[in-house]
Structures are given as C-alpha cells and as structure tokens.
Amino acid sequence: MALTFIVICAIFTIGVTGAVDPWTTTGDLSRLLNDHFGDNRHHVTNPAAKSAAVNFIENTFKGYGMQVVNEDFDTDNPNFRGKNVVGMWPGRLTGTRLDRPIVLTAHYDSRRDRAAVQDNGSGLAALMEAARLITSQPCVQEYLVVFAALDFEFDEGPDFDNAACYNGYCGSKDFVDQVMARYLDSVGVNVANINGVIILDSILNFNDTLGAQSLPETFKQVPGLKEGYESVEQDGFRGNFILVAGRQEYDFPLYSAFYNRWDAAGHPQYKRQSVLFPLKDVVSAVETQSDPNWEVYKQFIGNDLTSFWNSSTDIKAMLLTDTRK
C-alpha cells in the first residue's frame, strides 16, 4: 500500500484540469514487480533480464501513445553502451516558450548478483503506473510530462569485471545533457522555469514497528535535517515514512506541492519526512568540502539527483526514497 500511495503523489503537479482522481492498486504494482522488475538487471550478471525490462518499458510507453526516445550513450567502458528510455506525454503548451515540463525518473539497472525489486524495481513500478494513470486522463494537461527510465545509475570501479560506469549516474548525466537540455533549448525555456524533476529510487520498504529505522545522530546538528530526525525520534524510529530530499528554499515549489497532495490524500499511516538542505549548490559543497556539514549531505546525493543539480543548480529536483537503514 505504501508504494501505491507513492504513485498517487508522484503525479501531483502535471497541470491536469478537471480530471478524475487517479488511483492504483497493490495488485497493479505487484504484477509489475513480479512480472517485469523482480530479476537482477545487471549488464554482466543478467543482461537478458535487463534487455527484457528495456523492451517492456519501451513497448509500454508506446502502447500509451507516448513519443518515445531511445537515447544510447557511451559509458566509461568502450565495450558497453547504455540506453535511456524516455516517454514524452505532451501538454497543451508543449513546444512553446510557455512549457513548464515535469520529469519523473527511475533507474532500471541493478547491482551485480542482487535482487532488484527494491532497488530499483519499486521506483520503476511507480514510474510505469504514473505513466499509465497520466496518459489515461480524459483531459489534456498544460505541460509536457516526461517519464525517464535511466540506465547505469550504479557505480563500479574499473577493477570490477566488465564495469561500465565508473563514477555512477551515467544515464542521468546523459539524459539531462542530451534530452532534457536539448528540448528546453529548442523551445527557449530556461531550466529554472520547469516544474521540476522527481527521482523515484527505492520506495518499497514500510515497517511500522518501533526501532525499525535508524538515522545518524549527526542529522541533529544540521538545519533542515534536525527537524526530520526529531520527528522520527518522537515516533519511535519507525520505518513508516517516505523521505523527501531537496533544497530548503530553492526546491520549495516542488516539494510543497508534493506535501499538499500527500496530505490531501488522507492516509496518515503513511508519513513523510524531509531532508531539506539549507544551501543551493549541494554538490559543490560536498565535492569541495566547503561546508562543515558536507559529510552529512554526501549521504543524500549518491544517486541520480547529483546529475541534475550538477548540471545546473537552477533545476528544481527532489528525491523520493524509503526507510532503508
């Protein structure tokens, strides 16, 4: 049910007017996870399952009537290329300077020899269900909605056999530079004016027992994290929340809209907690160690979120993730 709720709230700001309230079921999501996203999807340990997932995503996007872009890109290993599958659902203002796209992403690769249901079959299932629900709405939304299934999020150093993406986030780097930036440039929209990017990464876990969740005590020293730590502590460190990571001031329009949609859904058993960084250029602060809290921030940018903020600090983006210890 927690994953079901994430799907509903993942489509909060697409500009649909007068549409029915979208919904999904645990059965819908279970079928996606079990039938398509349950196997390991690593280019060395299970390339067949990875290829099957790519084909399913592409065919499903096409079946929903989307414009589909398959973006092949180079990795750090000349023997392997990556592939992002991007579905575009145009709105009334798509292709004009007034467009304000919303982007939903989830990576589809997995680590070697590890089950891939949680990381990141769960994000993929939410992405695919959001795509189904949005494209089935009876009204045309205002803005372009982009669904991006991204490759090679995980980093593997060159010492690994046939490693491909040495520093991680290869797919999201290519997407933001080659797909997202190209579209915005072609229509004359500044990245600061898009509605934002929502990254779905590992959102399946829900554990309402006392002590199920642990958070580093260093959070208590950092503005924007302290409040979240204290809230989880007061609730007995239960793993019953989705974590929203963003920048306290700059990403406010994005995460506040999400909060409003989440709260309006009326399911208080599913909580939300925030990690809101009190600075705009989080990536540089970590890379240069110029902020006294850089080690704490580092724990939250080891994912595709890094690529968007590294490309431009003007991109509004937030990460949705679960209660992994």
LUMDOZA-297352 format. One record per residue (C-alpha): y, z, x. Coordinates in steps of 0.05 Angstrom, whole numbers, plus 5000, padded with zeros to 4 digits. Layout:
LUMDOZA-297352
YZX;...
end
This chain:
LUMDOZA-297352
500050005000;504950145057;504249435082;505249175011;511749555008;514049245074;513148545045;517648714986;523148985030;522548435082;525747945033;531748355014;537447915035;535747185022;541147064971;536646924911;540546984846;537147154781;530047114810;524447554786;522948164827;517647934877;511348344887;504748304923;498248704923;493949034975;488548524956;493147944975;494548265042;487448475055;484947765045;490047515096;488048045146;480547975137;480047225129;485246975178;488347515223;482748005237;479847695300;482447745371;487347175384;487947115459;488346445495;482746655543;478247135505;478346785437;482146125438;478345875377;480846435333;487846335359;487545595344;484845735274;490546225260;495645705281;492545175236;492345655178;499645845186;501945125193;497844875133;500145465090;507445345106;506644605089;503044785025;509045195004;513444585012;517044815075;519744385130;515144565188;516944525261;511444595314;515144785378;510844705440;513545045502;511845165575;509345845598;509246145667;502545815679;502545045682;495545045654;497545355587;502845175536;504945595478;506345395406;511145695356;510045515283;516645525244;517245445169;524245295141;525945405068;532845105055;538145415011;544045124974;548545175035;543444965088;546044435134;553344655126;558145095164;557445605107;550045725120;548246435139;540746405156;535946985153;530046965201;523347325194;518747325255;511947595275;507947425337;500847175327;497847255397;493847885415;491748255477;485248095513;478948365480;482748795430;482448795355;488548435328;489048695257;494549195272;497948845329;499848375300;495648155242;499548635199;506148315216;503247625204;500547825136;507348085116;510647455142;505946995104;506547395039;514047395044;513746645053;509346564991;513847004948;520446694970;518145974962;515446134892;522046384866;524845984807;531945954835;534845654898;537646164946;544246074981;541946055054;536445795099;530546255106;526446165169;519346415179;517346405252;510246545276;511246645351;506446565409;505746945475;509347595459;504847985505;506048015580;500447925630;501947915704;499447345748;493747785773;490247715706;485347145699;489046545670;495046955650;500446535617;506646945601;508047405660;514147775633;512747735558;516547455498;515546735519;515146485448;521146855421;525346625481;523645905466;524845995392;531746295398;534045785450;530645145425;530045225350;535045735325;540745555372;539744805360;540344875285;546445335289;549944865338;548344255296;551844545234;557244935271;555145635253;556346195303;550446655317;554847245297;555246965226;547846925210;545047445163;540347675218;533347695247;527748145222;521948255270;515348485240;510948795293;505149265278;506649545208;499849745182;498850475200;500251015149;497951735160;500752285115;497252865150;501153395187;501953255261;499652525255;505852265290;508752465357;515652285384;518452415453;522953025455;527852605495;529952305428;533552955413;538452815469;540652125445;545651975389;542451525338;535451765355;536552515348;537352465272;530852085265;527052585308;529653175268;527752845202;520652705226;520153415253;522453715187;517053315152;511553605196;510953005242;507252595190;506051855203;508551645135;514551225153;516750545177;521150545238;527450125237;530449975306;537349675311;544349795337;548250325301;554649945287;553349215300;546949135260;549449565203;550048995152;542748815164;539349485164;543749785109;541649215063;534449365080;535450105066;538549954998;532649504979;527550015004;530750594967;531550184903;524150034902;522950764883;516850954924;518951594960;512051694991;513751125038;519351365082;523851025131;526451285197;531650995243;532650875317;539950645320;542550515389;549850725400;551550115441;551449365430;548449105496;542049495497;538149005541;543249015597;543749775594;536149805605;535849265658;541549535699;540050275684;547450345670;546650815612;543851525621;539051405563;536350745588;529251005595;529151215522;531950545499;526750185540;521250435494;524050015436;525649345468;518749185495;517748665441;520848025414;527248395396;529048335470;529447575467;534547555411;539148085440;538347795510;540347105485;546547375451;548848075435;552247765374;545547635340;544348165287;537048365292;532448935275;525249125289;520549395236;514549755265;509850315245;508051005268;503750865328;503551445377;
end
